[in-house]
């Protein structure tokens, strides 16, 4: 499924609250006020780092609950648009590809879509970055947000594999996920993605909690 399959909201109406006029903006004024810019860049392993667009708060908790668990796939449009604005404002012009963090096929079947891939579609549409499904999730893991730090590390061991036949030699890749807590998903996905041969991998997440600090390099 593609993002365009889900877009039924009236033009000019905020796709977050679905009530207020946007007056040419991505969101209405009230919803924009709820967003808290993050903009930090943190190392999640010895080599790679991740940029984060917004702090996770109650407003985004509600948005992502609707997006991921209540069939509101159309929320990928404003989320992807906000990510695109973040990318255009930052130093990402040299990147060529977006690789969305994959879901296990059983999880996609249950939800009906991979929300991160829908985010990547909108980000690609607005920036020209090429989506590449270079990763597979071959282990149907438990939800990371239900686990403690130690469990999150072991939960993802061997979960990601490079997609067969995908070669990203000489490319610069943004590895996209919706949420970063400990950085373990980024770390394990990066290890698998490295096998596809990109020259550079940088993580990009829409949101992270205030307690996530990793190793700040910003």
C-alpha positions, -999 to 999 in steps of 0.1 A, spaced: 0 0 0 11 36 -7 4 68 12 -19 80 -15 -43 51 -8 -52 67 26 -56 104 18 -92 114 22 -90 145 44 -103 178 29 -76 201 15 -68 229 39 -78 211 70 -51 201 95 -42 164 92 -34 162 129 -65 175 145 -87 173 114 -107 203 125 -88 236 120 -78 254 88 -41 254 80 -40 286 59 -13 272 36 8 256 64 14 219 71 -6 220 103 -30 244 120 -16 270 145 -27 251 176 -11 218 165 22 236 155 23 250 190 23 215 204 55 205 186 88 210 205 118 212 182 147 188 192 174 191 165 199 171 184 224 147 169 235 118 190 259 89 184 242 55 188 274 34 182 311 41 177 307 54 142 272 64 135 249 91 147 212 100 145 194 133 141 161 138 159 135 163 147 111 167 178 109 160 214 84 133 223 55 147 244 18 139 251 7 155 219 30 133 198 22 103 219 -15 107 209 -6 113 172 16 82 170 -9 61 188 -35 70 162 -10 66 134 3 32 144 -25 15 162 -58 31 150 -56 29 112 -49 66 107 -23 60 80 -30 95 65 -10 110 94 21 99 74 16 130 53 21 157 79 47 137 97 67 132 65 62 168 56 76 180 89 105 156 85 111 170 50 112 205 64 137 194 90 159 177 64 159 208 41 169 230 70 198 208 80 230 197 63 216 167 44 220 178 8 247 152 1 224 122 10 210 102 -18 187 75 -3 162 69 24 161 34 40 131 30 62 135 6 92 115 -24 82 87 -43 100 83 -80 101 58 -93 75 35 -106 103 35 -72 119 27 -55 86 -2 -79 80 -16 -72 115 -14 -34 111 -21 -32 74 9 -10 66 45 -1 76 41 33 91 78 42 87 76 33 50 47 57 46 67 84 63 96 77 39 72 80 9 62 115 19 98 125 28 109 112 -6 82 131 -24 91 164 -8 129 160 -10 137 139 -40 156 113 -19 152 78 -33 135 52 -11 154 19 -10 140 -11 8 175 -24 16 166 -41 49 144 -70 59 132 -77 94 134 -115 97 127 -119 134 93 -109 148 105 -92 179 86 -79 209 78 -42 210 109 -23 222 88 1 243 76 -28 265 112 -39 275 139 -26 298 173 -15 285 190 -49 287 160 -67 271 159 -41 242 195 -50 234 190 -88 231 155 -85 216 169 -72 183 199 -96 179 197 -110 144 164 -92 137 176 -73 105 191 -87 74 202 -69 41 177 -74 13 192 -97 -14 203 -81 -46 204 -45 -31 238 -27 -36 242 8 -22 279 13 -31 290 49 -31 256 61 -17 249 82 14 219 68 33 194 83 58 182 54 79 147 64 89 127 54 120 98 71 138 111 70 174 145 66 192 147 55 228 180 37 234 193 37 198 193 -1 197 170 -4 167 192 21 148 224 2 158 212 -32 148 196 -20 115 229 -1 107 249 -33 112 228 -51 86 226 -21 62 264 -19 62 265 -51 42 248 -33 13 279 -12 10 268 25 14 296 50 19 278 67 47 248 59 70 231 85 92 201 79 114 170 101 112 141 99 137 110 120 140 110 120 178 128 110 209 121 114 246 138 141 267 158 115 286 175 102 254 208 118 252 231 91 238 265 106 232 258 142 220 279 153 191 257 184 183 
